[in-house]
Amino acid sequence: MAKLNLGIEIRDFDLDRMGFSLSVLDPSGKRQMSEGYLRMTLQELGIFANALKAAREDVAVKTFDESIGRSTSEIAPILGIAAE
């Protein structure tokens, strides 16, 4: 079975909500196929992270830090998921 490769990049946040880009990546996990912007409360983010954790056999998550221009795993531990 193929894995869904997702890329996550934090865009903005305040005391109530976090905004981030969620990208579907190609099978190699290096090229973006599509992108969406999500903004949710921290409680909603927790539910979203739990859904990703439950699907870890089917979903691979990469994170990207634009300030350093490369993939990083800094957000994955925040979400409680393993980054690849």
Jmol script that loads the backbone (N, CA, C; Angstrom):
load data "model"
ATOM      1  N   MET A   1       0.835  -1.177   0.000  1.00  0.00           N
ATOM      2  CA  MET A   1       0.000   0.000   0.000  1.00  0.00           C
ATOM      3  C   MET A   1       0.886   1.248   0.000  1.00  0.00           C
ATOM      4  N   ALA A   2       0.509   2.235  -0.776  1.00  0.00           N
ATOM      5  CA  ALA A   2       1.270   3.481  -0.858  1.00  0.00           C
ATOM      6  C   ALA A   2       1.023   4.330   0.382  1.00  0.00           C
ATOM      7  N   LYS A   3       2.011   5.159   0.695  1.00  0.00           N
ATOM      8  CA  LYS A   3       1.897   6.084   1.823  1.00  0.00           C
ATOM      9  C   LYS A   3       1.537   7.467   1.315  1.00  0.00           C
ATOM     10  N   LEU A   4       0.746   8.182   2.077  1.00  0.00           N
ATOM     11  CA  LEU A   4       0.447   9.582   1.807  1.00  0.00           C
ATOM     12  C   LEU A   4       1.562  10.400   2.426  1.00  0.00           C
ATOM     13  N   ASN A   5       2.270  11.154   1.629  1.00  0.00           N
ATOM     14  CA  ASN A   5       3.373  11.994   2.109  1.00  0.00           C
ATOM     15  C   ASN A   5       2.864  13.412   2.307  1.00  0.00           C
ATOM     16  N   LEU A   6       2.913  13.878   3.547  1.00  0.00           N
ATOM     17  CA  LEU A   6       2.460  15.223   3.876  1.00  0.00           C
ATOM     18  C   LEU A   6       3.621  16.074   4.331  1.00  0.00           C
ATOM     19  N   GLY A   7       3.596  17.341   3.954  1.00  0.00           N
ATOM     20  CA  GLY A   7       4.551  18.325   4.438  1.00  0.00           C
ATOM     21  C   GLY A   7       3.803  19.362   5.255  1.00  0.00           C
ATOM     22  N   ILE A   8       4.358  19.747   6.395  1.00  0.00           N
ATOM     23  CA  ILE A   8       3.722  20.734   7.267  1.00  0.00           C
ATOM     24  C   ILE A   8       4.706  21.864   7.531  1.00  0.00           C
ATOM     25  N   GLU A   9       4.218  23.099   7.385  1.00  0.00           N
ATOM     26  CA  GLU A   9       5.044  24.276   7.666  1.00  0.00           C
ATOM     27  C   GLU A   9       4.220  25.278   8.463  1.00  0.00           C
ATOM     28  N   ILE A  10       4.700  25.649   9.648  1.00  0.00           N
ATOM     29  CA  ILE A  10       4.000  26.654  10.457  1.00  0.00           C
ATOM     30  C   ILE A  10       4.097  27.993   9.746  1.00  0.00           C
ATOM     31  N   ARG A  11       2.963  28.666   9.610  1.00  0.00           N
ATOM     32  CA  ARG A  11       2.927  29.988   8.963  1.00  0.00           C
ATOM     33  C   ARG A  11       2.721  31.114   9.963  1.00  0.00           C
ATOM     34  N   ASP A  12       1.828  30.906  10.918  1.00  0.00           N
ATOM     35  CA  ASP A  12       1.568  31.943  11.917  1.00  0.00           C
ATOM     36  C   ASP A  12       0.876  31.307  13.118  1.00  0.00           C
ATOM     37  N   PHE A  13       0.877  32.023  14.238  1.00  0.00           N
ATOM     38  CA  PHE A  13       0.180  31.544  15.428  1.00  0.00           C
ATOM     39  C   PHE A  13      -0.045  32.706  16.377  1.00  0.00           C
ATOM     40  N   ASP A  14      -1.040  32.527  17.221  1.00  0.00           N
ATOM     41  CA  ASP A  14      -1.293  33.470  18.293  1.00  0.00           C
ATOM     42  C   ASP A  14      -1.696  32.653  19.521  1.00  0.00           C
ATOM     43  N   LEU A  15      -2.294  33.271  20.518  1.00  0.00           N
ATOM     44  CA  LEU A  15      -2.629  32.547  21.740  1.00  0.00           C
ATOM     45  C   LEU A  15      -3.762  31.540  21.547  1.00  0.00           C
ATOM     46  N   ASP A  16      -4.556  31.706  20.499  1.00  0.00           N
ATOM     47  CA  ASP A  16      -5.715  30.840  20.304  1.00  0.00           C
ATOM     48  C   ASP A  16      -5.592  29.865  19.139  1.00  0.00           C
ATOM     49  N   ARG A  17      -4.881  30.261  18.082  1.00  0.00           N
ATOM     50  CA  ARG A  17      -4.869  29.452  16.865  1.00  0.00           C
ATOM     51  C   ARG A  17      -3.477  29.344  16.259  1.00  0.00           C
ATOM     52  N   MET A  18      -3.310  28.299  15.471  1.00  0.00           N
ATOM     53  CA  MET A  18      -2.072  28.104  14.711  1.00  0.00           C
ATOM     54  C   MET A  18      -2.454  27.971  13.238  1.00  0.00           C
ATOM     55  N   GLY A  19      -1.715  28.649  12.391  1.00  0.00           N
ATOM     56  CA  GLY A  19      -1.932  28.537  10.953  1.00  0.00           C
ATOM     57  C   GLY A  19      -0.751  27.834  10.327  1.00  0.00           C
ATOM     58  N   PHE A  20      -1.022  26.890   9.440  1.00  0.00           N
ATOM     59  CA  PHE A  20       0.067  26.180   8.781  1.00  0.00           C
ATOM     60  C   PHE A  20      -0.332  25.719   7.399  1.00  0.00           C
ATOM     61  N   SER A  21       0.683  25.526   6.565  1.00  0.00           N
ATOM     62  CA  SER A  21       0.485  24.967   5.235  1.00  0.00           C
ATOM     63  C   SER A  21       0.580  23.464   5.340  1.00  0.00           C
ATOM     64  N   LEU A  22      -0.328  22.788   4.679  1.00  0.00           N
ATOM     65  CA  LEU A  22      -0.318  21.334   4.603  1.00  0.00           C
ATOM     66  C   LEU A  22      -0.170  20.974   3.131  1.00  0.00           C
ATOM     67  N   SER A  23       0.917  20.306   2.784  1.00  0.00           N
ATOM     68  CA  SER A  23       1.207  19.965   1.394  1.00  0.00           C
ATOM     69  C   SER A  23       1.166  18.457   1.191  1.00  0.00           C
ATOM     70  N   VAL A  24       0.631  18.049   0.047  1.00  0.00           N
ATOM     71  CA  VAL A  24       0.741  16.655  -0.376  1.00  0.00           C
ATOM     72  C   VAL A  24       2.003  16.583  -1.228  1.00  0.00           C
ATOM     73  N   LEU A  25       2.905  15.686  -0.850  1.00  0.00           N
ATOM     74  CA  LEU A  25       4.182  15.553  -1.539  1.00  0.00           C
ATOM     75  C   LEU A  25       4.164  14.346  -2.477  1.00  0.00           C
ATOM     76  N   ASP A  26       5.056  14.353  -3.469  1.00  0.00           N
ATOM     77  CA  ASP A  26       5.165  13.212  -4.377  1.00  0.00           C
ATOM     78  C   ASP A  26       5.682  11.998  -3.606  1.00  0.00           C
ATOM     79  N   PRO A  27       5.682  10.802  -4.217  1.00  0.00           N
ATOM     80  CA  PRO A  27       6.108   9.596  -3.503  1.00  0.00           C
ATOM     81  C   PRO A  27       7.519   9.673  -2.904  1.00  0.00           C
ATOM     82  N   SER A  28       8.394  10.475  -3.489  1.00  0.00           N
ATOM     83  CA  SER A  28       9.746  10.601  -2.924  1.00  0.00           C
ATOM     84  C   SER A  28       9.751  11.514  -1.693  1.00  0.00           C
ATOM     85  N   GLY A  29       8.665  12.288  -1.504  1.00  0.00           N
ATOM     86  CA  GLY A  29       8.576  13.207  -0.381  1.00  0.00           C
ATOM     87  C   GLY A  29       9.349  14.490  -0.582  1.00  0.00           C
ATOM     88  N   LYS A  30       9.780  14.751  -1.821  1.00  0.00           N
ATOM     89  CA  LYS A  30      10.616  15.926  -2.075  1.00  0.00           C
ATOM     90  C   LYS A  30       9.932  17.017  -2.884  1.00  0.00           C
ATOM     91  N   ARG A  31       8.884  16.675  -3.641  1.00  0.00           N
ATOM     92  CA  ARG A  31       8.238  17.662  -4.502  1.00  0.00           C
ATOM     93  C   ARG A  31       6.783  17.846  -4.089  1.00  0.00           C
ATOM     94  N   GLN A  32       6.359  19.085  -3.972  1.00  0.00           N
ATOM     95  CA  GLN A  32       4.993  19.414  -3.575  1.00  0.00           C
ATOM     96  C   GLN A  32       4.037  19.210  -4.742  1.00  0.00           C
ATOM     97  N   MET A  33       2.966  18.465  -4.494  1.00  0.00           N
ATOM     98  CA  MET A  33       1.955  18.225  -5.520  1.00  0.00           C
ATOM     99  C   MET A  33       0.770  19.187  -5.362  1.00  0.00           C
ATOM    100  N   SER A  34       0.394  19.479  -4.121  1.00  0.00           N
ATOM    101  CA  SER A  34      -0.676  20.431  -3.839  1.00  0.00           C
ATOM    102  C   SER A  34      -0.492  20.978  -2.430  1.00  0.00           C
ATOM    103  N   GLU A  35      -1.173  22.105  -2.142  1.00  0.00           N
ATOM    104  CA  GLU A  35      -0.993  22.752  -0.850  1.00  0.00           C
ATOM    105  C   GLU A  35      -2.296  23.389  -0.395  1.00  0.00           C
ATOM    106  N   GLY A  36      -2.522  23.382   0.902  1.00  0.00           N
ATOM    107  CA  GLY A  36      -3.662  24.063   1.498  1.00  0.00           C
ATOM    108  C   GLY A  36      -3.221  24.759   2.766  1.00  0.00           C
ATOM    109  N   TYR A  37      -3.961  25.773   3.164  1.00  0.00           N
ATOM    110  CA  TYR A  37      -3.658  26.509   4.390  1.00  0.00           C
ATOM    111  C   TYR A  37      -4.723  26.160   5.420  1.00  0.00           C
ATOM    112  N   LEU A  38      -4.303  25.794   6.606  1.00  0.00           N
ATOM    113  CA  LEU A  38      -5.212  25.462   7.696  1.00  0.00           C
ATOM    114  C   LEU A  38      -4.933  26.366   8.881  1.00  0.00           C
ATOM    115  N   ARG A  39      -5.975  26.765   9.568  1.00  0.00           N
ATOM    116  CA  ARG A  39      -5.835  27.546  10.795  1.00  0.00           C
ATOM    117  C   ARG A  39      -6.824  26.947  11.778  1.00  0.00           C
ATOM    118  N   MET A  40      -6.335  26.530  12.924  1.00  0.00           N
ATOM    119  CA  MET A  40      -7.206  25.875  13.889  1.00  0.00           C
ATOM    120  C   MET A  40      -6.790  26.185  15.311  1.00  0.00           C
ATOM    121  N   THR A  41      -7.728  25.930  16.226  1.00  0.00           N
ATOM    122  CA  THR A  41      -7.417  26.121  17.639  1.00  0.00           C
ATOM    123  C   THR A  41      -6.432  25.038  18.072  1.00  0.00           C
ATOM    124  N   LEU A  42      -5.827  25.239  19.218  1.00  0.00           N
ATOM    125  CA  LEU A  42      -4.888  24.243  19.719  1.00  0.00           C
ATOM    126  C   LEU A  42      -5.594  22.918  20.030  1.00  0.00           C
ATOM    127  N   GLN A  43      -6.840  22.987  20.479  1.00  0.00           N
ATOM    128  CA  GLN A  43      -7.608  21.761  20.717  1.00  0.00           C
ATOM    129  C   GLN A  43      -7.849  21.024  19.397  1.00  0.00           C
ATOM    130  N   GLU A  44      -8.237  21.755  18.363  1.00  0.00           N
ATOM    131  CA  GLU A  44      -8.435  21.130  17.048  1.00  0.00           C
ATOM    132  C   GLU A  44      -7.125  20.562  16.515  1.00  0.00           C
ATOM    133  N   LEU A  45      -6.033  21.276  16.737  1.00  0.00           N
ATOM    134  CA  LEU A  45      -4.727  20.792  16.317  1.00  0.00           C
ATOM    135  C   LEU A  45      -4.377  19.480  17.012  1.00  0.00           C
ATOM    136  N   GLY A  46      -4.714  19.367  18.290  1.00  0.00           N
ATOM    137  CA  GLY A  46      -4.489  18.125  19.023  1.00  0.00           C
ATOM    138  C   GLY A  46      -5.264  16.963  18.420  1.00  0.00           C
ATOM    139  N   ILE A  47      -6.503  17.203  18.032  1.00  0.00           N
ATOM    140  CA  ILE A  47      -7.319  16.167  17.389  1.00  0.00           C
ATOM    141  C   ILE A  47      -6.713  15.784  16.045  1.00  0.00           C
ATOM    142  N   PHE A  48      -6.272  16.780  15.285  1.00  0.00           N
ATOM    143  CA  PHE A  48      -5.637  16.539  13.990  1.00  0.00           C
ATOM    144  C   PHE A  48      -4.370  15.703  14.160  1.00  0.00           C
ATOM    145  N   ALA A  49      -3.552  16.054  15.158  1.00  0.00           N
ATOM    146  CA  ALA A  49      -2.315  15.310  15.416  1.00  0.00           C
ATOM    147  C   ALA A  49      -2.623  13.864  15.817  1.00  0.00           C
ATOM    148  N   ASN A  50      -3.666  13.662  16.610  1.00  0.00           N
ATOM    149  CA  ASN A  50      -4.053  12.306  16.993  1.00  0.00           C
ATOM    150  C   ASN A  50      -4.485  11.486  15.785  1.00  0.00           C
ATOM    151  N   ALA A  51      -5.165  12.124  14.839  1.00  0.00           N
ATOM    152  CA  ALA A  51      -5.566  11.424  13.615  1.00  0.00           C
ATOM    153  C   ALA A  51      -4.341  11.018  12.799  1.00  0.00           C
ATOM    154  N   LEU A  52      -3.330  11.898  12.730  1.00  0.00           N
ATOM    155  CA  LEU A  52      -2.097  11.557  12.022  1.00  0.00           C
ATOM    156  C   LEU A  52      -1.370  10.413  12.717  1.00  0.00           C
ATOM    157  N   LYS A  53      -1.340  10.448  14.052  1.00  0.00           N
ATOM    158  CA  LYS A  53      -0.682   9.371  14.797  1.00  0.00           C
ATOM    159  C   LYS A  53      -1.376   8.039  14.558  1.00  0.00           C
ATOM    160  N   ALA A  54      -2.695   8.052  14.501  1.00  0.00           N
ATOM    161  CA  ALA A  54      -3.457   6.819  14.296  1.00  0.00           C
ATOM    162  C   ALA A  54      -3.219   6.229  12.907  1.00  0.00           C
ATOM    163  N   ALA A  55      -2.827   7.076  11.961  1.00  0.00           N
ATOM    164  CA  ALA A  55      -2.622   6.633  10.578  1.00  0.00           C
ATOM    165  C   ALA A  55      -1.150   6.543  10.211  1.00  0.00           C
ATOM    166  N   ARG A  56      -0.260   6.386  11.185  1.00  0.00           N
ATOM    167  CA  ARG A  56       1.178   6.455  10.909  1.00  0.00           C
ATOM    168  C   ARG A  56       1.674   5.421   9.910  1.00  0.00           C
ATOM    169  N   GLU A  57       0.963   4.300   9.742  1.00  0.00           N
ATOM    170  CA  GLU A  57       1.369   3.319   8.727  1.00  0.00           C
ATOM    171  C   GLU A  57       1.029   3.793   7.325  1.00  0.00           C
ATOM    172  N   ASP A  58       0.049   4.696   7.220  1.00  0.00           N
ATOM    173  CA  ASP A  58      -0.413   5.169   5.919  1.00  0.00           C
ATOM    174  C   ASP A  58       0.017   6.592   5.584  1.00  0.00           C
ATOM    175  N   VAL A  59       0.494   7.336   6.591  1.00  0.00           N
ATOM    176  CA  VAL A  59       0.832   8.745   6.399  1.00  0.00           C
ATOM    177  C   VAL A  59       2.261   9.000   6.869  1.00  0.00           C
ATOM    178  N   ALA A  60       3.068   9.610   6.008  1.00  0.00           N
ATOM    179  CA  ALA A  60       4.416  10.046   6.375  1.00  0.00           C
ATOM    180  C   ALA A  60       4.392  11.570   6.441  1.00  0.00           C
ATOM    181  N   VAL A  61       4.952  12.142   7.511  1.00  0.00           N
ATOM    182  CA  VAL A  61       4.913  13.588   7.709  1.00  0.00           C
ATOM    183  C   VAL A  61       6.322  14.144   7.678  1.00  0.00           C
ATOM    184  N   LYS A  62       6.516  15.179   6.848  1.00  0.00           N
ATOM    185  CA  LYS A  62       7.771  15.934   6.828  1.00  0.00           C
ATOM    186  C   LYS A  62       7.438  17.359   7.205  1.00  0.00           C
ATOM    187  N   THR A  63       8.379  18.033   7.833  1.00  0.00           N
ATOM    188  CA  THR A  63       8.179  19.431   8.157  1.00  0.00           C
ATOM    189  C   THR A  63       9.244  20.257   7.449  1.00  0.00           C
ATOM    190  N   PHE A  64       8.939  21.533   7.243  1.00  0.00           N
ATOM    191  CA  PHE A  64       9.842  22.412   6.518  1.00  0.00           C
ATOM    192  C   PHE A  64       9.960  23.720   7.259  1.00  0.00           C
ATOM    193  N   ASP A  65      11.191  24.183   7.423  1.00  0.00           N
ATOM    194  CA  ASP A  65      11.458  25.467   8.059  1.00  0.00           C
ATOM    195  C   ASP A  65      11.984  26.406   6.979  1.00  0.00           C
ATOM    196  N   GLU A  66      11.137  27.352   6.563  1.00  0.00           N
ATOM    197  CA  GLU A  66      11.511  28.269   5.489  1.00  0.00           C
ATOM    198  C   GLU A  66      12.716  29.126   5.855  1.00  0.00           C
ATOM    199  N   SER A  67      12.872  29.430   7.152  1.00  0.00           N
ATOM    200  CA  SER A  67      13.974  30.298   7.561  1.00  0.00           C
ATOM    201  C   SER A  67      15.333  29.652   7.332  1.00  0.00           C
ATOM    202  N   ILE A  68      15.381  28.311   7.347  1.00  0.00           N
ATOM    203  CA  ILE A  68      16.656  27.639   7.073  1.00  0.00           C
ATOM    204  C   ILE A  68      16.645  26.944   5.715  1.00  0.00           C
ATOM    205  N   GLY A  69      15.478  26.953   5.043  1.00  0.00           N
ATOM    206  CA  GLY A  69      15.382  26.431   3.684  1.00  0.00           C
ATOM    207  C   GLY A  69      15.548  24.932   3.555  1.00  0.00           C
ATOM    208  N   ARG A  70      15.161  24.188   4.585  1.00  0.00           N
ATOM    209  CA  ARG A  70      15.277  22.739   4.478  1.00  0.00           C
ATOM    210  C   ARG A  70      14.271  22.055   5.397  1.00  0.00           C
ATOM    211  N   SER A  71      14.139  20.753   5.201  1.00  0.00           N
ATOM    212  CA  SER A  71      13.267  19.966   6.069  1.00  0.00           C
ATOM    213  C   SER A  71      13.837  19.923   7.467  1.00  0.00           C
ATOM    214  N   THR A  72      12.944  19.872   8.423  1.00  0.00           N
ATOM    215  CA  THR A  72      13.338  19.764   9.824  1.00  0.00           C
ATOM    216  C   THR A  72      12.297  18.906  10.533  1.00  0.00           C
ATOM    217  N   SER A  73      12.611  18.421  11.673  1.00  0.00           N
ATOM    218  CA  SER A  73      11.639  17.619  12.417  1.00  0.00           C
ATOM    219  C   SER A  73      11.169  18.345  13.670  1.00  0.00           C
ATOM    220  N   GLU A  74      11.329  19.653  13.727  1.00  0.00           N
ATOM    221  CA  GLU A  74      10.984  20.398  14.930  1.00  0.00           C
ATOM    222  C   GLU A  74       9.496  20.401  15.235  1.00  0.00           C
ATOM    223  N   ILE A  75       8.641  20.501  14.231  1.00  0.00           N
ATOM    224  CA  ILE A  75       7.202  20.542  14.521  1.00  0.00           C
ATOM    225  C   ILE A  75       6.640  19.162  14.824  1.00  0.00           C
ATOM    226  N   ALA A  76       7.218  18.121  14.254  1.00  0.00           N
ATOM    227  CA  ALA A  76       6.676  16.780  14.453  1.00  0.00           C
ATOM    228  C   ALA A  76       6.580  16.410  15.933  1.00  0.00           C
ATOM    229  N   PRO A  77       7.633  16.645  16.734  1.00  0.00           N
ATOM    230  CA  PRO A  77       7.483  16.346  18.165  1.00  0.00           C
ATOM    231  C   PRO A  77       6.433  17.216  18.846  1.00  0.00           C
ATOM    232  N   ILE A  78       6.262  18.442  18.374  1.00  0.00           N
ATOM    233  CA  ILE A  78       5.222  19.315  18.936  1.00  0.00           C
ATOM    234  C   ILE A  78       3.857  18.683  18.705  1.00  0.00           C
ATOM    235  N   LEU A  79       3.662  18.122  17.505  1.00  0.00           N
ATOM    236  CA  LEU A  79       2.400  17.470  17.193  1.00  0.00           C
ATOM    237  C   LEU A  79       2.330  16.066  17.784  1.00  0.00           C
ATOM    238  N   GLY A  80       3.446  15.553  18.273  1.00  0.00           N
ATOM    239  CA  GLY A  80       3.461  14.221  18.859  1.00  0.00           C
ATOM    240  C   GLY A  80       3.525  13.125  17.824  1.00  0.00           C
ATOM    241  N   ILE A  81       4.077  13.439  16.640  1.00  0.00           N
ATOM    242  CA  ILE A  81       4.182  12.448  15.579  1.00  0.00           C
ATOM    243  C   ILE A  81       5.629  12.295  15.178  1.00  0.00           C
ATOM    244  N   ALA A  82       5.956  11.186  14.597  1.00  0.00           N
ATOM    245  CA  ALA A  82       7.330  10.944  14.145  1.00  0.00           C
ATOM    246  C   ALA A  82       7.506  11.499  12.751  1.00  0.00           C
ATOM    247  N   ALA A  83       8.484  12.342  12.563  1.00  0.00           N
ATOM    248  CA  ALA A  83       8.791  12.876  11.227  1.00  0.00           C
ATOM    249  C   ALA A  83       9.784  11.959  10.548  1.00  0.00           C
ATOM    250  N   GLU A  84       9.723  11.981   9.226  1.00  0.00           N
ATOM    251  CA  GLU A  84      10.680  11.177   8.462  1.00  0.00           C
ATOM    252  C   GLU A  84      11.702  12.071   7.816  1.00  0.00           C
TER     253      GLU A  84
END
end "model"
wireframe off; spacefill off
backbone 0.3
color backbone group
